[in-house]
Amino acid sequence: MKDSYISIVIAYLMVTFILVSSMPIEGEKGELGPHRLPCPPEYANYCFNGKCVHVVAQDEPGKPCYSCICDKFYIGKRCGTLDLTNPDF
C-alpha cells in the first residue's frame, strides 16, 4: 500500500513538473518579468527548440538556474520533445 501511494505521488509530481515547465512564462507585454533574465551567450544553445531564460528566483549559491520557454509543439526541460498530443499539431 505504501509503495503504491509513493508511486502515485511521484507520478503526480512528474506530471506537474512537466506541465509547469512547459508553460509559457512571458508576461502580458512579452517581457520576461523581474525574476527572469536572458541567458548568457554561452547558453545560446541550451534549449533545443525554445528560448533560454535565467530564473533568478531559483538560483542557488554558485549555481544559476536556467530554464526554457518552448516553441509551439515542444515540451520538456530543454524543449527536446515534440508534443504529438497537442490538439493544434
SULQUI-V722661 format. One record per pair of residues at least 12 apart in sequence whose ideal C-beta (glycine too) atoms are under 6 Angstrom apart, sorted by the first residue. I is the first residue (numbers start at 1). J is the second residue. D is the distance in whole Angstrom. If there is no record, write none. Layout:
# SULQUI-V722661
i: {I & I}
j: {J & J}
d: {D & D}
This chain:
# SULQUI-V722661
i: {21 & 22 & 22 & 32 & 35 & 35 & 36 & 36 & 37 & 39 & 39 & 39 & 43 & 46 & 47 & 47 & 47 & 48 & 48 & 48 & 49 & 49 & 49 & 50 & 50 & 50 & 50 & 50 & 51 & 52 & 52 & 53 & 54 & 55 & 73 & 73}
j: {77 & 70 & 75 & 53 & 56 & 57 & 53 & 55 & 54 & 52 & 54 & 66 & 66 & 66 & 68 & 78 & 79 & 78 & 79 & 80 & 71 & 74 & 79 & 68 & 69 & 70 & 71 & 79 & 69 & 66 & 68 & 67 & 66 & 67 & 86 & 89}
d: {6 & 6 & 4 & 6 & 5 & 4 & 5 & 6 & 4 & 4 & 5 & 6 & 6 & 6 & 4 & 5 & 5 & 5 & 5 & 4 & 5 & 4 & 4 & 4 & 5 & 4 & 5 & 4 & 5 & 6 & 6 & 5 & 6 & 5 & 6 & 6}
